[in-house]
Amino acid sequence: MTIGIIFVSLIFMVIGMAVQGQLKSKFKIYSLQATRSNLSGAEIAQKMLNDNGIYDVQITSVEGQLTDHYNPLNKTVNLSRDVYEGRSIAAAAVAAHECGHAVQHATAYSMLMLRSRLVPLVNISSTLSQWIIMAGIGFMGFGHGNPTVLLIGIILFAVTTLFTLITLPVEFDASARALQWLGTANITAPEEKTKAKDALKWAALTYVVAALASIAMLLQYILIFMNSRDRN
């Protein structure tokens, strides 16, 4: 059964790499295409926040590529340098998406609030679950039939899986808010908005793959647990 875990992990690792490769390719292409508004990512972010009546969120520049994120704890929209300074379709899409999260926070969007509440628990479960699951499988391999340790690991891993599922509507909703605003605010022309939508679609797919991988692994662990019970 552990061979099944390795096989599933390899499949989703390959799929994840393929999606990441396509995402980087799309962003490379759209990073070379300017928007008709010619606003930088930072300017777009500030305008979207202002248009939504949000004045207590700071926009910052961070190092790295595709490291853009919204931090609800200190209310900051953190944009990678290429997005912060860029005047491209890709920069507009990412900046508006991250501000979409800020709008979610300001309007107390239920799924974002739920995900934020789960963060402390997920930090613990993601750290401990794999070690406990490995220990549980190891104990059974050495002839110790009690699968309780494995069950504890599965419960912890299920919390992480739940987090990946809750993340999906949060990300899709942020992109929907971004795309709607980009059009109504005349930041992008219709054809530019289509390309921005394409870029955000591939970004969202990375979360979809992560969620599917987590579900598949959870099912594998549950099968191991059920088989161990049948043998006892």
N, C-alpha and C positions, 0 to 999 in steps of 0.2 A: 504493500500500500504506500510505503514511502517513495517507491519508484513513481507512483502516480502523482505524488506531490511535486517531485522534481520535474516530471513531464509537464504538468500544468504550469509550473513556474516558468519553464523554458518557453512554452507557447506564448504566454502573456508578456514575457520579456521581449520576445521577437516582435510581437504586435506593438508593444509600447515603443520600441525603438523605431519601428516603421512610422508610427503616428508622429513621434517626435521629429523624425527626419522630414516628414511632409510639412509639419508645422514650421520648422525652421526655414524650409524652402519657400513656403508661402510668405512668411514674414520678410525674408530676404528680397523677394520680388516686390512686395507692396511697400517695403521701406525705400524703394527707389522711385516711387510714384507719389508726387505731391498732390495735396488736396487743393481744391479751388480756393479755399479760405486762406491757405498758406499760414495757418496758425501753428505754433509749436504745440507739442503734447502738453506742456505745462500750461500754456494759454488756454488750450481746449479744456483741460481739467478745471481750471479756475472758472471758466465761463459756465461749464456744466454745473458746478457747485453753486455758483451765484444764481443761475437760472432756476435752480431748485430750492433757493432760499437757504442754502447752507453756507455759513460764514465762520464756522469754528473748526474747519478741517484744514490742515496744513498740507501743502504739496511739496514733496522733497525729491531729490535725485539720489539714487542708490547705484552702487556698482553692480556689474554683471549684465548678462543677457537673459531676457525673459524672467527677470527677478521682480517684476512689477507686482505690487500687492497693496491692499488696503488693510491698515491696522486699526481695528475698532477700539483697542485699548487706549491709544494716544491720539486717535482721530487723525491719522496721516495717510495721504495717498502717496505711495512710494513708487516712483517711476524710474526705470533704468535710464541711463544717460541717453541712449539712442531714442527713447520715447520722450523723455523730458525735453530734449532739444530738437528732436526731429519734427519735420513738417510734412510727414508722409501719411499715406492712408493707414499704414500699420501703426504709426504713432497715434493717430487719431482714434483708431479702434481700441487700442490698449488703454489709452488715457481715459476714454469715455467708459470703458468696461470697469476699470477700477473705481471710477467715480460712481458707477452704478451701484457698487457695494456701499459707498458712502451714503447714497440715497436710500438704500435698503436700511442702513443703520439709522438714519434720521427718521425714517417712517416706521421703524420697529417691524420690519419684515419678519414674519414669524419663523421662517426656516433659517434665516441668518441668526436670529436670537437663539434658536435651539442649538445651532451649530456652535455658537460662542459658549453656551453653557456646557457643552460636551468637551470643549478643548482641554480643561484640566484632567478630566477622566481619561481622555484619549492619550494624553501625554504619558500617563501611567500605563495604560493598557498596551500601547504600542511598544513600550520598552520591555514590559514583562512577559507579554503573551507568548512570543516566540520561544523564549527561554523555558517557560513553564511547559509549553507544548512539547518541546524537544525532550525535556526531562520526563514528561509523562509517557511519551513513546519509548524512551530509553528504558524506563522502569519495566514496561510491559515486555520489551525485548529481552530483558534479563530474567524474565519469568515471574515478575511481580504483577499479579493479575488485577490489582485494584486500579481502575482507570480514573479515580477521582482527580488526581493531579492533572491529567489530560483534560478533564471536563472543566476545571478551573481555567486552564489556558484557553479553551474554546470560548468560554464566556467572555474572557477578556478580549479575545480576538474579534468576537461578535460586536463588541463596542466599536472597535476600529472600523469594521465593515459598515456598521450603521452610520458612522461619521462620513464615510465615502459616499453613501447613498444620499444622505442629507445634503452633501456638497453639490450634488447634481442640480437640483432646482435652484440653489443659490447662484450657481454659475450661469445657468441658462437665463435666469431672470435678470441678472446683471447685464448680460449681453443684449437681451431684449430692450432693456431700458436705454442702453448705450446707443443701439441702432436707431431706436425711435427718436432719441434726442438729436443724433447726428443729422437726421433728415429734417426735422422741424426747425432746428437752429441754423439750417443752411450751411453747416460745416462741410458737408460732402455733397457732391453732385450725385444723382441717382446711380450712375455707373460706379462711382467711387464707394457708395454705400454698399453696393453688391459685393465689391471686393473686401470691404471691411467685414461684412457678414461672413464671407468665406474664411477670412483669417480667424475670426472668433469661433467659427465652427470647428476648425482644427484644434484650437486651444481647448475647446470644450470636450473634444473627443479624448484628450489625454485623461480627463477626469472620468469619462465613461469607461475607458480601458482599466483604469485603476479600480473602479468600483466592481467591474466584472471579474477582475483578477482576485479581488478580495472575497467576493462571493464564492468563486470557484475553490479557493483555498479553504474557506470556511466549510464548504460541503465536503471536501476531502477529509478534513479533520473530524467532522461529524461521522463520516463513514468509518474512519478508524475507531472512533469511540464506540459506535454501534457494534462493529465486528468484535471488539474486545469484550463487550457485554455478552454477546452470543456465545463466546468461547467459555465464559465463566458459568 
